[in-house]
């Protein structure tokens, strides 16, 4: 490998450090001058843009429209929904003044004490309050419903312990906020959007996920139900990768959002909210990547195919370029993103290592001898296997290969999850199993007290009650109380 990889930590040595190294060395992001905030670099942002584009398409196909709401929320808005403010109070950044002034002592600028705001403003940790205050002006009748709105935005939650993409003080996300005339319609929306997230995770990210409902302890502040997609990382820890909330009428009551129904009666609106964030970047990295760098699913790779010419002089380069130009055009005509790297400032070996590090799914290398033989060297990033292929028909083979890589890395992740999922019936077995990592299917008596005790003693939480969990009579492994189905426990990010 190239020189810059010599200090690349192996997963087996220190998984956490491997992740941090990879984010930086693959040029995805870096720490910023603002504590807890990151700079997403162009290559990392290009992956996020592909995620964004696909999700946006899926949202619009399900009838949603994009809008934008203010970054700043009056403090009084958060006070209106008691559970909501309690859930976010410790994470809020507060704007108290609106002006700076020159320091009279000549030491730069200071806050102007005369510029204190009458009411402090909160940098949004999430937007339910500002949006439901707005919906009050939009909704009077059942004819105004449903409202199906999504917002692409940044939010801020004042995190003390941060890790790039997984947990940062500021992060990017989308947040859907919908309003409905009936409870059933809102519940259907929350489940539908969970299905959109599952499809996106599995079909595009190649990340297998479990869909389920959160326990009361893990529920979104202000929701009646929180649905989740839970993924397993290579180290066996769970990562909550997206959530969809059935909010009932809580926010409608907090902001007095009523409508006249078909029976000409006044009632409160029913609500949902749902979101995924740049945390998906962390899921992508930790599910597929290896000790050589990123492994990207072709569906989300900014560069799906890179072609590196091998040449000694301008004449050879011209010959290679002439030969591969029709291939490049044909691949692009199929919607495949291609980079032809003929730059003369880096040697081929360096280029190979760099594209391997950045997870480019397919690499082609072609030189003067290949032109004579009508061949090209093909390497697939997921398995690092190389083959010599005929140039004739290479476009169709690459197209098929990209599909194969997408499916292969999904199946590999699925197999890993299956191998690291275990059923346990006793607390002793549970404590032994949780040290090995992975998902544990165990009976739970349904009480927050039992859940909290297990968390305190083992650092494992209930990730979800799977939506497809079969009815199965049993007893709680800790209390011996009756249980009707197994839930998923895991340690998590």
C-alpha positions as CSV (number, residue, x, y, z in Angstrom):
1,X,0.0,0.0,0.0
2,X,1.0,3.6,-0.3
3,X,3.1,5.4,2.2
4,X,0.2,7.3,3.8
5,X,-1.4,4.0,5.0
6,X,1.6,2.8,7.1
7,X,0.0,4.3,10.2
8,X,-3.5,3.0,9.4
9,X,-4.8,1.3,12.5
10,X,-6.2,-2.2,11.9
11,X,-9.8,-3.0,13.0
12,X,-8.5,-5.9,15.2
13,X,-6.1,-3.6,17.1
14,X,-8.5,-0.7,17.9
15,X,-11.8,-0.5,16.1
16,X,-12.5,3.0,17.3
17,X,-9.1,4.3,16.2
18,X,-9.5,2.5,12.8
19,X,-12.8,4.4,12.3
20,X,-11.2,7.8,13.1
21,X,-8.2,7.1,10.9
22,X,-10.4,6.1,8.0
23,X,-12.6,9.2,8.2
24,X,-9.5,11.4,8.0
25,X,-7.3,9.4,5.6
26,X,-10.1,8.7,3.1
27,X,-10.7,12.5,3.0
28,X,-14.2,12.4,4.3
29,X,-14.1,14.9,7.1
30,X,-11.9,16.6,9.7
31,X,-12.2,18.3,13.0
32,X,-13.0,22.0,12.9
33,X,-12.0,25.0,15.0
34,X,-15.4,24.8,16.7
35,X,-15.5,22.2,19.4
36,X,-17.6,19.1,18.6
37,X,-18.2,20.3,15.0
38,X,-16.7,18.8,11.8
39,X,-15.8,19.9,8.3
40,X,-17.3,17.5,5.8
41,X,-14.7,17.5,2.9
42,X,-15.7,17.3,-0.8
43,X,-15.4,13.5,-1.1
44,X,-17.4,12.9,2.1
45,X,-20.0,15.5,1.0
46,X,-20.2,13.8,-2.4
47,X,-21.4,10.6,-0.7
48,X,-23.8,12.5,1.4
49,X,-25.2,14.2,-1.7
50,X,-25.9,10.9,-3.3
51,X,-27.7,9.7,-0.2
52,X,-29.6,13.0,-0.1
53,X,-30.6,12.8,-3.8
54,X,-31.9,9.2,-3.5
55,X,-33.8,9.9,-0.3
56,X,-35.3,13.1,-1.7
57,X,-36.5,11.2,-4.7
58,X,-38.1,8.5,-2.5
59,X,-39.8,11.2,-0.3
60,X,-41.2,12.9,-3.3
61,X,-42.5,9.6,-4.8
62,X,-44.5,9.2,-1.6
63,X,-46.1,12.6,-1.9
64,X,-43.8,14.8,0.3
65,X,-42.6,18.3,-0.5
66,X,-39.6,20.2,0.7
67,X,-39.8,23.4,2.8
68,X,-37.5,25.3,5.1
69,X,-38.1,26.7,8.6
70,X,-36.1,29.0,10.8
71,X,-32.8,27.9,12.5
72,X,-33.8,29.9,15.6
73,X,-36.7,28.9,17.9
74,X,-38.1,31.1,20.6
75,X,-37.4,29.6,24.0
76,X,-41.1,29.8,25.0
77,X,-41.9,27.3,22.2
78,X,-39.9,24.6,23.8
79,X,-41.8,25.1,27.0
80,X,-45.1,24.2,25.5
81,X,-44.6,20.4,25.2
82,X,-43.2,19.4,28.6
83,X,-41.8,16.0,27.7
84,X,-40.2,17.4,24.6
85,X,-38.4,20.2,26.4
86,X,-37.2,17.8,29.1
87,X,-35.8,15.5,26.4
88,X,-33.7,18.3,24.8
89,X,-33.1,20.9,27.5
90,X,-29.6,19.7,28.3
91,X,-28.5,19.8,24.6
92,X,-29.7,23.3,23.6
93,X,-27.4,26.1,22.5
94,X,-29.0,29.4,23.4
95,X,-28.7,32.8,21.6
96,X,-28.9,35.6,24.2
97,X,-27.6,38.8,22.4
98,X,-27.8,40.2,18.9
99,X,-24.8,42.5,18.7
100,X,-21.0,42.7,19.3
101,X,-19.0,45.7,20.1
102,X,-15.3,46.7,20.2
103,X,-13.8,45.9,23.6
104,X,-13.1,49.2,25.4
105,X,-9.8,47.7,26.5
106,X,-8.8,47.1,22.9
107,X,-9.0,43.3,23.1
108,X,-11.0,42.5,20.1
109,X,-14.8,42.3,20.3
110,X,-17.2,41.6,23.2
111,X,-20.9,41.0,23.5
112,X,-22.7,44.3,23.8
113,X,-24.6,44.2,27.1
114,X,-27.2,46.5,25.8
115,X,-28.1,44.1,23.0
116,X,-29.7,41.4,25.2
117,X,-32.7,39.7,23.5
118,X,-36.1,40.1,25.1
119,X,-36.6,36.4,24.6
120,X,-33.7,34.0,24.2
121,X,-33.6,31.9,20.9
122,X,-32.7,28.2,20.7
123,X,-30.6,26.9,17.8
124,X,-32.9,24.1,16.7
125,X,-32.1,20.7,18.1
126,X,-35.2,19.5,16.1
127,X,-38.0,21.5,14.6
128,X,-41.3,20.2,15.9
129,X,-42.1,23.3,17.9
130,X,-41.4,26.0,15.2
131,X,-43.1,23.9,12.6
132,X,-46.3,23.2,14.6
133,X,-46.5,26.9,15.5
134,X,-46.4,27.5,11.7
135,X,-49.0,24.7,10.9
136,X,-51.5,26.6,13.1
137,X,-51.7,29.2,10.3
138,X,-52.0,26.6,7.6
139,X,-54.7,24.3,9.0
140,X,-58.4,25.1,9.6
141,X,-60.3,22.4,7.8
142,X,-59.9,18.7,6.9
143,X,-59.5,20.0,3.3
144,X,-56.1,21.4,4.4
145,X,-54.9,17.9,5.4
146,X,-52.7,16.0,5.1
147,X,-49.6,18.2,5.1
148,X,-46.6,16.2,4.0
149,X,-43.5,18.3,4.4
150,X,-39.8,17.5,4.6
151,X,-36.9,19.8,5.5
152,X,-33.2,19.4,4.7
153,X,-31.3,21.3,7.4
154,X,-28.6,21.4,10.0
155,X,-29.4,21.0,13.7
156,X,-27.4,21.5,16.9
157,X,-27.3,19.3,20.0
158,X,-24.6,20.2,22.5
159,X,-22.8,16.9,22.7
160,X,-19.8,16.5,25.1
161,X,-18.3,13.4,23.6
162,X,-18.2,13.6,19.8
163,X,-17.1,11.3,17.0
164,X,-17.2,12.5,13.4
165,X,-20.5,11.5,11.6
166,X,-21.7,9.4,14.5
167,X,-22.2,12.1,17.1
168,X,-21.4,15.8,16.5
169,X,-22.7,19.0,18.1
170,X,-23.9,20.1,14.6
171,X,-25.0,17.7,12.0
172,X,-26.9,17.6,8.7
173,X,-30.2,15.7,8.3
174,X,-33.7,15.7,6.9
175,X,-36.7,15.9,9.1
176,X,-40.2,15.1,7.9
177,X,-43.2,16.7,9.6
178,X,-46.6,15.6,8.6
179,X,-50.1,16.5,9.8
180,X,-53.2,14.3,9.4
181,X,-56.9,14.2,10.0
182,X,-57.0,10.8,11.7
183,X,-55.0,8.7,14.1
184,X,-54.9,5.8,11.6
185,X,-53.6,8.0,8.8
186,X,-50.7,9.3,11.0
187,X,-49.8,5.9,12.2
188,X,-49.8,4.6,8.6
189,X,-47.5,7.5,7.6
190,X,-45.0,6.8,10.4
191,X,-44.8,3.1,9.4
192,X,-44.6,4.0,5.7
193,X,-41.6,6.3,6.2
194,X,-39.9,3.6,8.3
195,X,-40.3,1.4,5.3
196,X,-38.7,4.0,3.1
197,X,-35.7,4.2,5.4
198,X,-35.4,0.4,5.4
199,X,-35.5,0.2,1.6
200,X,-32.9,3.0,1.3
201,X,-30.6,1.3,3.9
202,X,-30.8,-2.1,2.3
203,X,-31.1,-1.3,-1.4
204,X,-28.7,1.6,-1.7
205,X,-26.4,1.5,1.4
206,X,-26.3,-2.3,1.4
207,X,-26.8,-2.2,5.1
208,X,-29.3,-4.8,6.6
209,X,-31.5,-3.3,9.3
210,X,-34.1,-4.5,11.8
211,X,-37.3,-2.5,12.0
212,X,-38.9,-2.2,15.3
213,X,-40.6,0.0,17.9
214,X,-38.6,1.6,20.7
215,X,-39.3,1.0,24.4
216,X,-40.7,3.9,26.5
217,X,-37.2,4.7,27.8
218,X,-35.8,5.0,24.3
219,X,-38.7,6.9,22.8
220,X,-38.3,10.3,21.2
221,X,-39.3,13.1,23.6
222,X,-42.9,14.0,22.9
223,X,-43.8,10.9,20.8
224,X,-46.4,8.2,21.6
225,X,-44.4,5.7,19.5
226,X,-40.9,5.7,18.0
227,X,-40.1,3.3,15.2
228,X,-36.5,2.6,14.3
229,X,-34.1,1.0,11.9
230,X,-31.2,-0.7,13.8
231,X,-28.0,-1.7,12.0
232,X,-25.2,-3.8,13.3
233,X,-21.6,-2.6,12.9
234,X,-18.6,-4.9,12.3
235,X,-17.7,-4.7,16.0
236,X,-21.1,-6.0,17.0
237,X,-22.4,-2.7,18.3
238,X,-25.8,-1.4,17.2
239,X,-26.3,1.9,15.4
240,X,-29.7,3.5,15.4
241,X,-29.8,4.6,11.8
242,X,-33.2,6.3,11.4
243,X,-36.4,6.9,13.3
244,X,-40.0,7.6,12.6
245,X,-42.3,9.0,15.3
246,X,-46.0,8.8,15.8
247,X,-46.6,12.0,17.8
248,X,-50.3,11.6,18.3
249,X,-51.9,15.0,19.1
250,X,-49.3,16.2,21.6
251,X,-47.8,19.0,19.4
252,X,-51.2,20.0,18.0
253,X,-52.4,20.5,21.6
254,X,-49.3,22.3,22.6
255,X,-49.7,24.8,19.8
256,X,-53.5,24.7,19.6
257,X,-53.7,23.3,16.0
258,X,-57.3,22.3,15.4
259,X,-59.3,21.6,12.3
260,X,-63.0,21.2,11.4
261,X,-63.5,17.6,10.4
262,X,-66.1,16.1,7.9
263,X,-68.7,16.0,10.7
264,X,-68.2,19.7,11.2
265,X,-66.6,19.1,14.6
266,X,-63.4,20.8,15.9
267,X,-60.6,18.4,16.8
268,X,-56.8,18.4,17.1
269,X,-54.6,17.4,14.2
270,X,-52.6,14.1,14.3
271,X,-48.8,14.3,13.7
272,X,-45.7,12.4,12.7
273,X,-42.0,13.3,12.4
274,X,-39.1,11.2,10.9
275,X,-35.5,11.7,10.2
276,X,-32.1,10.4,9.1
277,X,-28.8,12.2,9.4
278,X,-25.1,12.2,8.4
279,X,-24.9,9.4,11.0
280,X,-25.7,7.2,7.9
281,X,-22.2,8.0,6.8
282,X,-20.9,6.4,9.9
283,X,-23.1,3.4,9.3
284,X,-21.8,3.1,5.7
285,X,-18.1,3.2,6.9
286,X,-18.5,0.8,9.8
287,X,-20.6,-1.8,8.0
288,X,-18.5,-2.4,4.9
289,X,-15.0,-1.0,5.2
290,X,-11.8,-2.9,5.8
291,X,-8.1,-2.5,6.8
292,X,-7.3,-1.1,3.3
293,X,-9.9,1.7,3.6
294,X,-13.4,2.4,2.5
295,X,-15.6,-0.1,0.8
296,X,-18.5,1.8,-0.8
297,X,-21.7,0.4,-2.3
298,X,-21.7,1.2,-6.0
299,X,-25.2,2.8,-5.6
300,X,-23.7,5.6,-3.4
301,X,-20.1,5.8,-4.6
302,X,-19.2,9.2,-6.1
303,X,-16.8,7.4,-8.5
304,X,-18.1,4.0,-9.5
305,X,-15.3,3.2,-11.9
306,X,-11.8,4.6,-12.1
307,X,-9.6,4.0,-15.2
308,X,-5.8,4.3,-14.7
309,X,-3.7,4.4,-17.8
310,X,-0.2,2.8,-17.6
311,X,2.2,4.6,-19.9
312,X,5.8,5.6,-20.4
313,X,5.4,8.5,-22.8
314,X,2.8,10.8,-24.4
315,X,2.5,8.5,-27.4
316,X,1.4,5.5,-25.2
317,X,-0.9,7.7,-23.2
318,X,-2.6,8.9,-26.4
319,X,-3.0,5.4,-27.6
320,X,-4.6,4.3,-24.3
321,X,-6.9,7.4,-24.2
322,X,-8.1,6.7,-27.7
323,X,-8.9,3.1,-26.8
324,X,-10.8,3.8,-23.6
325,X,-12.7,6.9,-24.6
326,X,-15.6,4.9,-26.2
327,X,-15.7,2.8,-23.0
328,X,-15.9,5.8,-20.8
329,X,-18.7,7.3,-23.0
330,X,-20.6,4.0,-23.0
331,X,-20.4,3.7,-19.2
332,X,-21.6,7.2,-18.7
333,X,-24.4,6.7,-21.1
334,X,-25.6,3.9,-18.7
335,X,-25.5,6.4,-15.8
336,X,-22.3,5.0,-14.4
337,X,-19.9,7.6,-12.9
338,X,-16.3,7.2,-14.3
339,X,-13.0,8.9,-13.6
340,X,-10.2,8.7,-16.1
341,X,-7.1,9.5,-14.1
342,X,-4.4,10.4,-16.6
343,X,-2.7,12.9,-14.3
344,X,1.1,12.7,-14.5
345,X,1.8,13.9,-11.0
346,X,1.2,10.6,-9.3
347,X,2.6,7.1,-10.1
348,X,0.0,4.3,-10.9
349,X,0.8,2.5,-7.6
350,X,0.0,5.6,-5.6
351,X,-3.3,6.0,-7.6
352,X,-4.2,2.3,-7.0
353,X,-3.7,2.7,-3.2
354,X,-5.6,6.0,-3.1
355,X,-8.7,4.7,-4.9
356,X,-8.6,1.5,-2.8
357,X,-8.5,3.7,0.3
358,X,-11.5,5.8,-1.0
359,X,-13.5,2.7,-1.8
360,X,-14.0,3.1,-5.5
361,X,-15.9,-0.1,-6.4
362,X,-14.2,-1.0,-9.7
363,X,-10.7,-0.1,-11.0
364,X,-9.5,-0.6,-14.5
365,X,-5.8,-0.5,-15.5
366,X,-4.7,-0.5,-19.1
367,X,-1.4,-0.1,-20.7
368,X,0.4,-0.5,-24.1
369,X,0.5,-4.3,-23.9
370,X,-3.2,-4.4,-23.0
371,X,-4.0,-2.4,-26.1
372,X,-2.1,-5.0,-28.2
373,X,-3.9,-7.9,-26.6
374,X,-7.3,-6.1,-26.5
375,X,-7.5,-6.6,-22.7
376,X,-7.9,-4.6,-19.5
377,X,-7.1,-5.4,-15.8
378,X,-10.2,-5.2,-13.6
379,X,-10.1,-5.1,-9.8
380,X,-13.2,-5.1,-7.6
381,X,-12.8,-3.3,-4.3
382,X,-15.0,-5.5,-2.2
383,X,-12.9,-8.7,-2.6
384,X,-9.7,-7.1,-4.0
385,X,-9.9,-9.7,-6.7
386,X,-8.1,-8.9,-10.0
387,X,-8.9,-10.4,-13.4
388,X,-7.8,-9.7,-17.0
389,X,-10.8,-9.1,-19.2
390,X,-11.4,-8.6,-22.9
391,X,-12.1,-5.0,-23.9
392,X,-14.9,-6.1,-26.2
393,X,-18.0,-6.3,-24.0
394,X,-16.3,-4.7,-21.0
395,X,-19.1,-2.2,-20.5
396,X,-21.8,-4.9,-20.0
397,X,-19.4,-6.8,-17.7
398,X,-18.7,-3.7,-15.6
399,X,-22.4,-3.0,-15.3
400,X,-23.1,-6.5,-14.1
401,X,-20.0,-6.4,-11.8
402,X,-21.3,-3.2,-10.0
403,X,-24.6,-5.0,-9.4
404,X,-22.7,-8.0,-8.1
405,X,-20.6,-5.9,-5.7
406,X,-23.7,-4.1,-4.4
407,X,-25.4,-7.5,-3.6
408,X,-22.2,-9.1,-2.3
409,X,-21.5,-6.5,0.4
410,X,-25.1,-6.6,1.5
411,X,-25.0,-10.4,1.9
412,X,-21.7,-10.2,3.7
413,X,-23.2,-7.7,6.2
414,X,-26.3,-9.8,6.5
415,X,-24.3,-12.9,7.2
416,X,-22.3,-11.1,9.8
417,X,-25.4,-9.9,11.6
418,X,-26.9,-13.4,11.6
419,X,-23.7,-14.9,13.0
420,X,-23.7,-12.2,15.7
421,X,-27.3,-12.6,16.8
422,X,-28.0,-15.0,19.7
423,X,-31.0,-16.0,21.8
424,X,-30.5,-16.2,25.6
425,X,-32.8,-17.1,28.4
426,X,-30.8,-16.5,31.6
427,X,-29.2,-13.4,32.9
428,X,-25.9,-15.1,33.3
429,X,-25.8,-16.2,29.7
430,X,-26.9,-12.6,28.7
431,X,-24.0,-11.1,30.6
432,X,-21.5,-13.5,29.0
433,X,-23.0,-13.0,25.5
434,X,-23.0,-9.2,25.7
435,X,-19.3,-9.2,26.1
436,X,-19.0,-10.9,22.7
437,X,-21.0,-8.1,21.0
438,X,-23.9,-8.5,18.6
439,X,-27.7,-8.6,19.0
440,X,-29.3,-10.6,21.8
441,X,-32.9,-11.7,21.6
442,X,-34.2,-12.0,25.1
443,X,-37.5,-11.9,27.0
444,X,-38.3,-8.6,28.8
445,X,-41.1,-8.0,31.3
446,X,-42.0,-4.6,29.7
447,X,-41.0,-2.4,32.7
448,X,-38.7,0.6,32.5
449,X,-37.2,-0.5,35.8
450,X,-35.9,-3.8,34.5
451,X,-34.6,-2.2,31.3
452,X,-32.8,0.5,33.4
453,X,-31.2,-2.1,35.7
454,X,-29.9,-4.2,32.7
455,X,-28.5,-1.0,31.2
456,X,-26.7,0.0,34.4
457,X,-25.2,-3.5,35.0
458,X,-24.3,-4.4,31.4
459,X,-24.3,-1.1,29.3
460,X,-26.8,-2.9,27.0
461,X,-30.0,-1.2,25.9
462,X,-33.2,-2.4,24.3
463,X,-32.6,-1.4,20.6
464,X,-36.1,-2.3,19.6
465,X,-39.1,-4.6,19.8
466,X,-38.9,-6.0,16.3
467,X,-42.1,-5.4,14.2
468,X,-42.0,-9.0,13.0
469,X,-41.3,-10.5,16.4
470,X,-43.4,-13.6,16.8
471,X,-45.6,-14.1,19.9
472,X,-43.5,-16.3,22.2
473,X,-44.4,-17.0,25.8
474,X,-41.5,-16.8,28.2
475,X,-40.1,-15.1,31.4
476,X,-37.9,-12.1,31.9
477,X,-34.3,-13.3,32.3
478,X,-33.9,-10.9,35.3
479,X,-37.2,-10.8,37.1
480,X,-38.9,-14.0,36.1
481,X,-42.0,-12.1,35.2
482,X,-44.1,-13.1,32.2
483,X,-43.1,-12.0,28.7
484,X,-44.9,-12.4,25.4
485,X,-42.0,-11.8,22.9
486,X,-38.3,-11.3,22.6
487,X,-36.7,-7.9,22.2
488,X,-33.3,-7.0,20.8
489,X,-30.6,-5.9,23.3
490,X,-27.2,-4.6,22.3
491,X,-24.5,-2.1,23.2
492,X,-24.8,0.8,20.9
493,X,-23.1,3.9,19.4
